């Protein structure tokens, strides 16, 4: 069984396209997306339509939830930064009805029950999918997070594979019998490497093999779209440098 793990696309469709092209010869039983699919890059409809077309198993992230608030006519206090608020409001205003409906249909977390037809050679039956962690949607987990915290989180779920995002920090940790995997961010990395980040899982019997990837994409395409649409230039700098700027 092979599974593609993606997260934190942040509407950076050129990066998502590069990931698709990188794996174009591979067949995956599932594509799992840990949320924050929109905001900060200017391709929300293209990104969400891709998730729909690929029948991706997706959940909500914190940026997605704020956009939904705007779609429902509500407002939010944070972020207070005016440039961030522009990106949220622009996203909500430009979503198509179909993409808006899809985004609003997503849940905060999900359990993926592995298909029996694809599950003939694995001892694993389910994967827990969270944006932050099994405890909190907005919890930041890193490779450096204490093992004791991962042990606490393992006790909160019956899934022996836990996939999460939010920290934009790729890692894989085996804590006792629980596998914790963060694929990193496809569209908005913070480690000064602008390449898209993702991961794959290969499951054979009781064996889990996790691989992380960094994939080049046409960063200039994203920067040019930001400029063309009159969106805050700071995000062009962010994508060029692969750093969190605001």
Secondary structure, DSSP 8 states (H G I E B T S, - for coil): -EEEEE---TT-HHHHHHHHHHTTT---SEEEE-S--SSSSS-HHHHHHHHHHTT-EE---HHHHHHHHHHTT---S----HHHHHHHHHHHHH--HHHHHHHHH--SEEEEE--TTT-TTBS--EEEEESS-SS-TT----TTS-HHHHHHHHTT-S-SEEEE-SS---EEEEETTEEEEE---SS---SS--SEEEEEEEEEBTEEEEEEEEE---HHHHHHHHHHTT--THHHHHHHHT----
